Amino acid sequence: MTRILVTGATGGLGSQVVEFLLDRVPARDIVALARDPARLPSFAARGVEIRTGDYLDPASLERAFAGVDKLLLVSARAFTDAFTQHANVVEAAKRVGVRHLHYVSLQKAEGSTFEIPAVTQWERETEALLQASGLDVTILRNTMYFDTLPFGKSVTEAGIRVRAGRGRGAFASRRDLAEGAAAALCGDGHEGKRYTLGGSEAVDMADIAAAMSEAGGRAIDYREVPVAEFIEARIEEGFPEPVAEFAAAWFQAIAAGEFSEVTGDLERLIGRPPQSARDFYRASHRA
Ligand SMILES: NC(=O)c1ccc[n+]([C@@H]2O[C@H](COP(=O)([O-])OP(=O)(O)OC[C@H]3O[C@@H](n4cnc5c(N)ncnc54)[C@H](OP(=O)(O)O)[C@@H]3O)[C@@H](O)[C@H]2O)c1
């Protein structure tokens, strides 16, 4: 029996990874980690073991990881000391004898020096820490989610107003990325591998606007706006200024080509083409 632990199981990605694992392995082989285990009643009812742990509390992690063979580390949230949290997870995993750690990282262009503040640096440092950890390691560099694109509450009324140039991204749905992680966790031969998980085609903001228009039956256009205007609009919507600046940086990353590479890694892992922009927005419009 191989016991697989998923961190971030209360979150958007981790909860879907657990769902996909339930399709593939017996529930008794799955452990879900949460800061507040009471938030996972549906997994508990289906036989998943819920353990309590906080990335900031090394002792809780050691207790939670006991007897676990494979672990998925869902990256900590931005605007926190993510590197320390990840290092705590790696250290606890080593101490209790977890064999294989999968880490959810972020897609970036090969050789790029583009920095998304509060993200890129700790992704790089965590990957380096893992490579030196002596554990079996699989790095899952996820693309940006369709689910968080485009940013802004008023897209359906005002159109897509961001500064992303004609930058293209091999974006994917969070659900497909979760399925990819579950497939890697259940599969063999992924030790020492680094996958860049994304869609089977790269699209730009005009393509996203066209997909959204088609899904909603109402024209949504893409027009570039200065970064300052984008930030101002988000502040007016109620976002704190640092969050608005953070969101702007992601679109600058798109413009810089950070997410443009199509690797086919996700398609190979899940055995089918990931949802396209058109399919994703059509499905989410119906939902
Ligand atoms: N590629 C992209 O487009 C993209 C977009 C957004 C985020 N991300 C990154 O990918 C990660 C997963 O995405 P997501 O959509 O699942 O995010 P999410 O819904 O915010 O989930 C984050 C998960 O991490 C857990 N967590 C946070 N701090 C923790 C701590 N100190 N100890 C233990 N668990 C902790 C949260 O637990 P609680 O429920 O207890 O808070 C939650 O389960 C994010 O954390 C972020 O780093 C990527």
Ligand as a Chemical Component Dictionary entry (heavy atoms), coordinates in Angstrom:
data_LIG
# 
_chem_comp.id                   LIG 
_chem_comp.type                 NON-POLYMER 
_chem_comp.pdbx_formal_charge   0 
_chem_comp.three_letter_code    LIG 
# 
loop_
_chem_comp_atom.comp_id 
_chem_comp_atom.atom_id 
_chem_comp_atom.alt_atom_id 
_chem_comp_atom.type_symbol 
_chem_comp_atom.charge 
_chem_comp_atom.model_Cartn_x 
_chem_comp_atom.model_Cartn_y 
_chem_comp_atom.model_Cartn_z 
_chem_comp_atom.pdbx_ordinal 
LIG N1  N1  N 0  -1.103 28.947 -11.360 1  
LIG C1  C1  C 0  -2.010 29.852 -10.990 2  
LIG O1  O1  O 0  -2.706 30.500 -11.808 3  
LIG C2  C2  C 0  -2.232 30.089 -9.533  4  
LIG C3  C3  C 0  -3.301 30.899 -9.148  5  
LIG C4  C4  C 0  -3.518 31.090 -7.790  6  
LIG C5  C5  C 0  -2.660 30.477 -6.866  7  
LIG N2  N2  N 1  -1.634 29.700 -7.287  8  
LIG C6  C6  C 0  -0.707 29.014 -6.339  9  
LIG O2  O2  O 0  -1.097 27.656 -6.289  10 
LIG C7  C7  C 0  -1.486 27.297 -4.956  11 
LIG C8  C8  C 0  -2.707 26.431 -5.022  12 
LIG O3  O3  O 0  -3.750 27.128 -5.685  13 
LIG P1  P1  P 0  -5.208 27.083 -5.114  14 
LIG O4  O4  O 0  -6.053 27.637 -6.177  15 
LIG O5  O5  O -1 -5.498 25.747 -4.561  16 
LIG O6  O6  O 0  -5.112 28.123 -3.884  17 
LIG P2  P2  P 0  -6.085 28.217 -2.646  18 
LIG O7  O7  O 0  -7.473 27.813 -3.022  19 
LIG O8  O8  O 0  -5.847 29.552 -2.045  20 
LIG O9  O9  O 0  -5.554 27.074 -1.640  21 
LIG C9  C9  C 0  -4.379 27.215 -0.897  22 
LIG C10 C10 C 0  -4.324 26.027 0.063   23 
LIG O10 O10 O 0  -3.114 26.136 0.823   24 
LIG C11 C11 C 0  -3.453 25.962 2.194   25 
LIG N3  N3  N 0  -2.546 26.684 3.060   26 
LIG C12 C12 C 0  -2.241 28.003 3.010   27 
LIG N4  N4  N 0  -1.394 28.298 4.014   28 
LIG C13 C13 C 0  -1.190 27.149 4.709   29 
LIG C14 C14 C 0  -0.438 26.818 5.868   30 
LIG N5  N5  N 0  0.268  27.757 6.531   31 
LIG N6  N6  N 0  -0.430 25.541 6.295   32 
LIG C15 C15 C 0  -1.156 24.591 5.660   33 
LIG N7  N7  N 0  -1.896 24.836 4.554   34 
LIG C16 C16 C 0  -1.914 26.106 4.094   35 
LIG C17 C17 C 0  -4.852 26.565 2.333   36 
LIG O11 O11 O 0  -5.434 26.127 3.537   37 
LIG P3  P3  P 0  -6.597 26.998 4.275   38 
LIG O12 O12 O 0  -7.883 26.620 3.562   39 
LIG O13 O13 O 0  -6.534 26.534 5.673   40 
LIG O14 O14 O 0  -6.252 28.450 4.102   41 
LIG C18 C18 C 0  -5.502 26.026 1.065   42 
LIG O15 O15 O 0  -5.924 24.695 1.272   43 
LIG C19 C19 C 0  -1.721 28.624 -4.230  44 
LIG O16 O16 O 0  -1.470 28.486 -2.842  45 
LIG C20 C20 C 0  -0.733 29.539 -4.935  46 
LIG O17 O17 O 0  0.566  29.389 -4.393  47 
LIG C21 C21 C 0  -1.423 29.481 -8.594  48 
# 
loop_
_chem_comp_bond.comp_id 
_chem_comp_bond.atom_id_1 
_chem_comp_bond.atom_id_2 
_chem_comp_bond.value_order 
_chem_comp_bond.pdbx_ordinal 
LIG N1  C1  SING 1  
LIG C1  O1  DOUB 2  
LIG C1  C2  SING 3  
LIG C2  C3  SING 4  
LIG C2  C21 DOUB 5  
LIG C3  C4  DOUB 6  
LIG C4  C5  SING 7  
LIG C5  N2  DOUB 8  
LIG N2  C6  SING 9  
LIG N2  C21 SING 10 
LIG C6  O2  SING 11 
LIG C6  C20 SING 12 
LIG O2  C7  SING 13 
LIG C7  C8  SING 14 
LIG C7  C19 SING 15 
LIG C8  O3  SING 16 
LIG O3  P1  SING 17 
LIG P1  O4  DOUB 18 
LIG P1  O5  SING 19 
LIG P1  O6  SING 20 
LIG O6  P2  SING 21 
LIG P2  O7  DOUB 22 
LIG P2  O8  SING 23 
LIG P2  O9  SING 24 
LIG O9  C9  SING 25 
LIG C9  C10 SING 26 
LIG C10 O10 SING 27 
LIG C10 C18 SING 28 
LIG O10 C11 SING 29 
LIG C11 N3  SING 30 
LIG C11 C17 SING 31 
LIG N3  C12 SING 32 
LIG N3  C16 SING 33 
LIG C12 N4  DOUB 34 
LIG N4  C13 SING 35 
LIG C13 C14 SING 36 
LIG C13 C16 DOUB 37 
LIG C14 N5  SING 38 
LIG C14 N6  DOUB 39 
LIG N6  C15 SING 40 
LIG C15 N7  DOUB 41 
LIG N7  C16 SING 42 
LIG C17 O11 SING 43 
LIG C17 C18 SING 44 
LIG O11 P3  SING 45 
LIG P3  O12 DOUB 46 
LIG P3  O13 SING 47 
LIG P3  O14 SING 48 
LIG C18 O15 SING 49 
LIG C19 O16 SING 50 
LIG C19 C20 SING 51 
LIG C20 O17 SING 52 
# 
